[in-house]
Amino acid sequence: MTTLKKNQMVKIIHKTLQGKYSKKKSIEVVEAVLEIMKRSLENGEDVLISGFGKFCVKEKKERTGRNPSNGEKIILDKRRVVTFKCSGKLRKKINSK
């Protein structure tokens, strides 16, 4: 299993657009897209990318948990988490291989 890193995304964009964007511009595009997504999620907004999937912010309630080192009960604070649900098109592509 490999991980797609941000700098690899920049290289792929630069290569895919066959030099129409400079490497610097490709970096700016990736950074801008990620910044838009981060701000939206931070504001509690979902991010839907058609044909790819949907990033959603979910509220987790306060709950009781256990300290793994000593087994004591602890209260876990409420928090927000980001979930991802892939689109039907992406699911189909993933499962076709």
C-alpha positions in Angstrom: 0.0 0.0 0.0 1.3 3.4 -0.9 0.3 7.0 0.1 -0.3 9.8 -2.3 1.6 12.8 -0.9 0.9 16.5 -1.6 4.2 16.9 -3.6 3.2 13.9 -5.7 -0.1 15.5 -6.5 1.7 18.6 -7.6 3.9 16.6 -10.0 0.9 14.7 -11.4 -1.0 18.0 -12.0 2.1 19.5 -13.6 2.6 16.5 -15.8 -1.1 16.0 -16.7 -1.4 19.6 -17.8 1.7 19.2 -19.9 3.5 22.2 -18.6 0.5 24.6 -19.0 1.0 25.4 -15.3 4.4 26.0 -13.9 5.5 23.9 -11.0 4.9 26.9 -8.7 1.4 27.4 -10.1 0.6 23.7 -9.6 1.7 24.0 -6.0 -0.6 27.0 -5.6 -3.6 25.1 -7.1 -3.1 22.1 -4.7 -2.7 24.4 -1.7 -5.8 26.5 -2.7 -8.0 23.4 -3.1 -6.9 22.0 0.2 -7.3 25.3 2.0 -10.9 25.6 0.7 -11.6 22.2 1.9 -10.1 22.8 5.3 -12.0 26.1 5.8 -15.3 24.5 4.8 -14.9 21.5 7.1 -13.7 23.8 9.9 -17.0 25.8 9.5 -19.0 22.5 9.8 -19.8 22.5 6.0 -19.7 19.3 4.0 -17.4 19.1 1.0 -18.9 17.3 -2.0 -16.7 16.5 -5.0 -18.9 15.2 -7.7 -17.7 11.8 -9.0 -15.3 11.4 -6.1 -17.1 11.6 -2.7 -18.3 13.6 0.2 -16.4 14.8 3.3 -18.7 15.3 6.2 -18.2 16.8 9.7 -19.9 14.7 12.4 -20.5 15.6 16.0 -19.4 13.0 18.5 -21.1 13.2 21.9 -19.3 13.1 25.2 -19.0 9.4 26.2 -17.4 7.1 28.7 -14.2 5.3 27.7 -11.4 3.4 29.3 -7.8 4.3 29.9 -5.9 1.4 28.0 -3.0 1.5 30.4 -4.9 1.0 33.7 -8.5 0.2 32.7 -9.9 3.2 34.6 -13.1 4.8 33.2 -12.6 8.2 31.8 -14.9 10.8 30.2 -14.1 11.5 26.5 -15.0 15.0 25.5 -17.4 15.8 22.7 -15.6 16.4 19.4 -16.0 16.8 15.7 -14.6 14.3 13.2 -14.4 14.2 9.5 -15.8 11.2 7.6 -15.6 10.3 3.9 -18.2 8.6 1.8 -17.1 7.8 -1.7 -19.4 8.3 -4.7 -21.0 5.5 -6.6 -18.7 6.2 -9.6 -15.5 5.9 -7.4 -16.8 2.8 -5.6 -17.5 1.2 -9.0 -13.9 2.0 -10.2 -12.4 0.7 -7.0 -14.3 -2.6 -7.2 -13.7 -3.1 -10.9 -10.0 -4.0 -10.4 
